[in-house]
Amino acid sequence: MWTRREYLQMSLAAGATLALPPRLGAAEPAGGELITRAVPSTGQRLPAVGLGSSATFSQVARGEDHAALEEVLRTMVEHGGTVFDTAPSYGASEEVAGGIAEKLAITDRLFWATKVNVAPRGGGAADPAAARAQLEASFARLRTPVIDLVQVHNLGDMPTQLPILRELKAAGRIRHLGVTTTFPGQYEELVRVMKDEPLDFIGIDYAVDNRAVEQTILPLAAERGIGVLVYLPFGRTRLWERVRGQELPAWAAEFDAASWAQFFLKFVLAHPAVTVATPATSKPHHMADNMGAARGRLPDAAMRRRMIAHIEALPG
């Protein structure tokens, strides 16, 4: 848990698949200033909600009609968002997003976050040449000479791939580096890497019903000055299925949540170690709804306990 002082400091610093169930109580962003968080290692401030490009975004990107994705990116930027998280393994997401950003003339306005993880060779180690080629492909797809963040995806062959990211950072081609995992079986290794390596970011899964990272990983990130990108804040479809047919509790207004999406995201953002949450979507109105979580009040520790109890009490 965190202290009252940490909450006050945090407040002062604030400046799935295509078959996903429909959003319940989707809402436009609340009023108030956009909540931003500082990257611990550099001080760069980022809007606390961004956009992921797995799941539905990736599925639409594989098709020929990208009009909806263009509107999603436009909506994110219009509502103050900048962080776009992607990976070569997300199919056409990198290429499509890079093209859309170029068309909208927003390439330089976005905080580009991507990943590297090439398949290991026969002996179990990644091919350094293949890793470098994958990274060069990401630069080309995103149409940018500098990528804001590159992370080793799912802790893939760290001895080979992390040094390559260090080289790129030293050369000024990437601004931040990190590692990711959304697999609990890798949490122990993640903790070791966080302790042993100078990282700017980690990317992990975290949600109101998936709080294992609160025990060690998030406190360690705060202690080590490591930024945190949160993946799967909706548990893919899990939380949407849990609240299907359920009304948003009236007391959610006490922390300015006007929809279930904002309820889920504000829970995540209320942890002071979290830098940015990056839910994926392919629908502009969902993007606007998500950005609403980055405005208004956030729940305090007591309210977060109430939110947990409410979700746990729902059937299913």
C-alpha positions in Angstrom: 0.0 0.0 0.0 1.0 3.6 -0.2 0.9 6.5 2.2 -1.2 9.6 2.3 1.9 11.7 1.5 2.4 9.6 -1.7 -1.2 10.3 -2.7 -0.8 14.0 -2.1 2.5 14.0 -4.1 0.8 12.1 -6.9 -2.1 14.6 -7.0 0.2 17.6 -7.1 2.1 16.0 -9.9 -1.0 15.4 -12.0 -1.0 18.0 -14.6 -9.5 -7.7 -26.6 -11.1 -8.9 -29.7 -13.7 -7.6 -32.2 -16.3 -9.5 -30.2 -15.7 -7.3 -27.2 -18.9 -6.6 -25.3 -20.2 -3.1 -25.8 -19.1 -0.5 -23.4 -21.6 0.1 -20.6 -22.3 3.7 -19.8 -19.6 5.1 -22.2 -19.0 8.7 -21.6 -17.1 11.7 -22.9 -14.1 12.8 -20.9 -14.8 14.6 -17.6 -13.7 18.2 -17.1 -10.5 19.2 -15.4 -6.8 19.3 -16.4 -5.3 16.3 -18.1 -3.5 14.0 -15.6 0.1 13.6 -16.6 2.9 11.5 -15.0 6.7 12.1 -15.2 8.9 9.4 -16.5 11.2 8.8 -13.5 14.5 8.6 -15.4 14.0 11.6 -17.6 11.3 13.8 -16.2 9.3 13.8 -19.4 5.7 14.2 -18.7 3.2 11.8 -20.4 -0.6 11.8 -20.4 -1.7 9.0 -18.0 -3.8 7.2 -20.6 -2.6 6.1 -24.0 -3.5 3.6 -26.7 -2.4 0.0 -27.1 -2.5 -1.7 -30.5 -3.0 -5.4 -29.8 -6.4 -7.0 -29.8 -9.0 -5.1 -31.7 -6.6 -2.5 -33.1 -4.4 -5.2 -34.5 -7.4 -7.0 -36.0 -8.7 -4.0 -37.8 -5.1 -3.1 -39.0 -5.0 -6.4 -40.8 -7.9 -5.4 -43.0 -8.0 -2.9 -45.9 -10.2 -0.2 -44.3 -8.3 1.7 -41.6 -10.7 4.7 -41.4 -11.7 3.7 -37.8 -8.1 3.5 -36.7 -7.4 6.9 -38.2 -10.3 8.3 -36.1 -9.0 6.5 -33.0 -5.6 8.1 -33.3 -7.1 11.5 -34.1 -9.4 11.2 -31.1 -6.6 10.3 -28.8 -4.5 13.3 -29.8 -7.5 15.7 -29.7 -8.2 14.6 -26.1 -4.6 15.2 -25.1 -3.2 11.6 -25.5 0.3 10.9 -26.9 1.4 7.4 -25.9 1.0 4.7 -28.6 2.2 1.2 -27.6 2.8 -1.4 -30.3 5.1 -4.3 -31.2 6.2 -6.1 -34.4 4.2 -9.1 -33.1 1.0 -7.1 -33.3 0.7 -7.8 -37.0 0.2 -4.7 -39.1 -0.2 -2.3 -36.1 3.2 -0.6 -36.4 2.9 -0.1 -40.2 -0.7 1.1 -40.1 -0.2 3.5 -37.2 2.9 4.9 -38.7 1.1 5.6 -41.9 -1.9 7.2 -40.2 0.3 9.4 -38.0 2.2 10.6 -41.1 -1.1 11.3 -42.9 -2.4 13.2 -39.9 0.9 15.0 -39.4 1.1 13.9 -35.8 4.2 11.6 -35.9 6.3 14.1 -33.9 3.5 14.6 -31.4 3.3 10.9 -30.4 5.3 9.0 -27.8 6.1 5.9 -29.7 6.6 2.7 -27.7 7.4 -0.5 -29.4 9.2 -3.8 -28.6 11.8 -6.2 -29.8 11.8 -10.0 -29.4 13.1 -12.2 -32.2 12.8 -16.0 -32.2 15.7 -17.8 -30.7 18.2 -19.7 -32.9 18.6 -23.4 -32.6 20.8 -23.1 -29.5 18.2 -21.0 -27.7 19.8 -17.6 -28.1 18.3 -14.8 -30.2 20.2 -13.9 -33.4 21.6 -10.3 -32.8 21.4 -9.6 -36.6 17.7 -10.5 -36.6 17.1 -8.4 -33.6 18.7 -5.4 -35.2 16.8 -6.0 -38.4 13.5 -6.1 -36.5 14.4 -2.8 -34.8 15.3 -1.2 -38.1 11.9 -2.3 -39.5 10.2 -0.6 -36.6 11.9 2.7 -37.3 10.8 2.4 -41.0 7.2 1.4 -40.2 6.8 4.2 -37.6 8.4 6.8 -40.0 10.6 8.2 -37.3 14.4 8.4 -36.8 14.0 8.3 -33.0 11.7 6.0 -31.1 10.7 7.1 -27.6 10.7 3.7 -26.0 11.7 0.2 -27.0 11.3 -2.7 -24.6 12.4 -6.4 -24.7 9.1 -8.1 -25.2 8.3 -10.8 -22.6 11.9 -10.8 -21.3 13.1 -12.5 -24.5 16.8 -13.4 -24.4 17.9 -10.4 -22.3 21.7 -11.0 -22.6 21.4 -10.6 -26.4 18.6 -8.0 -26.9 19.0 -5.6 -23.9 22.6 -4.6 -24.9 21.4 -3.8 -28.4 18.8 -1.4 -26.9 21.6 0.2 -24.8 23.6 0.8 -27.9 20.7 2.5 -29.6 20.0 4.6 -26.6 23.6 5.7 -26.4 23.5 6.6 -30.1 20.4 8.7 -29.5 18.1 6.6 -31.6 15.9 5.5 -28.7 15.1 7.7 -25.7 14.0 5.1 -23.2 14.5 1.3 -22.9 12.7 -1.4 -20.8 11.3 -4.9 -20.6 7.8 -6.3 -20.6 5.9 -9.4 -19.5 2.2 -10.2 -18.9 3.0 -13.7 -17.7 2.9 -14.3 -13.9 5.4 -17.1 -14.4 8.0 -14.5 -15.5 7.4 -12.1 -12.6 10.3 -13.5 -10.6 12.7 -13.0 -13.5 11.2 -9.5 -14.0 12.0 -8.6 -10.4 15.6 -9.8 -10.9 16.0 -7.7 -14.1 14.5 -4.6 -12.4 17.1 -5.0 -9.6 20.1 -5.7 -11.8 19.6 -3.5 -14.9 19.2 0.2 -15.4 15.7 0.4 -16.9 13.5 3.3 -17.9 10.3 1.4 -18.1 8.6 -1.9 -17.5 5.3 -3.0 -19.2 3.1 -5.2 -17.1 -0.5 -6.4 -16.7 -2.6 -4.8 -14.0 -6.3 -4.4 -13.3 -8.8 -4.1 -10.5 -9.2 -7.9 -10.5 -5.5 -8.7 -11.3 -3.4 -7.1 -8.5 -0.5 -9.4 -8.0 2.0 -6.8 -9.2 1.1 -4.6 -6.2 3.0 -6.9 -3.9 6.5 -6.5 -5.2 6.7 -5.2 -8.8 5.1 -1.8 -8.5 6.8 -0.9 -5.2 10.1 -2.0 -6.7 9.5 0.2 -9.8 8.9 3.2 -7.5 12.0 2.4 -5.5 14.2 2.0 -8.6 12.7 5.0 -10.5 11.3 2.8 -13.3 8.3 4.0 -15.3 5.3 1.6 -15.6 3.2 1.0 -18.7 0.1 -0.9 -17.7 -1.3 -3.4 -20.2 -4.6 -5.2 -20.0 -6.4 -2.8 -17.6 -9.6 -4.4 -18.7 -8.3 -7.9 -18.5 -8.9 -8.3 -22.2 -12.7 -9.2 -22.1 -12.7 -10.4 -18.6 -13.9 -7.3 -16.8 -16.4 -6.4 -19.5 -18.0 -9.8 -19.1 -18.0 -9.3 -15.3 -20.0 -6.1 -15.5 -22.2 -7.0 -18.4 -25.7 -5.8 -17.5 -24.5 -4.1 -14.3 -25.1 -0.4 -13.6 -22.1 1.7 -12.7 -22.4 2.4 -9.0 -23.5 6.0 -8.2 -20.5 6.5 -5.9 -18.2 6.2 -8.9 -19.0 9.9 -9.4 -17.0 10.6 -6.2 -13.8 10.1 -8.3 -15.3 11.4 -11.6 -15.8 8.0 -13.3 -18.7 8.3 -15.7 -18.4 4.8 -17.3 -17.0 1.4 -16.5 -14.0 2.1 -18.6 -13.1 5.1 -16.5 -13.8 3.1 -13.3 -11.3 0.4 -14.4 -8.7 2.9 -15.6 -8.9 5.2 -12.7 -8.3 2.2 -10.3 -5.1 1.5 -12.2 -4.0 5.2 -12.4 -4.6 5.7 -8.7 -1.5 3.6 -7.9 1.4 6.2 -7.7 3.9 3.8 -9.4 1.8 3.7 -12.7 3.0 6.1 -15.4 0.6 5.3 -18.3 -2.2 2.8 -18.9 -2.5 1.7 -22.6 -5.8 0.0 -23.3 -6.3 -1.1 -26.9 -9.3 -0.1 -28.9 -10.4 0.3 -32.5 -13.4 2.5 -31.8 -13.1 6.3 -31.6 -15.8 6.7 -28.9 -14.1 4.1 -26.8 -10.9 6.1 -27.2 -12.6 9.3 -26.0 -14.2 7.4 -23.1 -10.7 6.0 -22.1 -9.2 9.5 -22.2 -11.9 10.5 -19.7 -10.1 8.5 -17.0 -7.1 10.9 -17.3 -9.2 13.8 -16.1 -10.9 14.6 -12.8 -10.3 13.0 -9.4 -8.7 9.6 -8.7 -9.9 7.2 -6.0 -8.0 7.2 -2.7 -6.9 4.0 -0.9 -10.2 3.5 0.9 -12.2 4.0 -2.4 -10.0 1.5 -4.2 -10.8 -1.1 -1.5 -14.5 -0.3 -2.1 -14.0 -0.7 -5.9 -12.3 -4.1 -5.4 -15.0 -5.3 -3.1 -17.7 -4.2 -5.6 -16.1 -6.1 -8.5 -15.5 -9.2 -6.4 -19.1 -9.2 -5.3 -20.5 -9.3 -8.8 -21.7 -12.7 -10.1 -19.2 -14.7 -12.3 
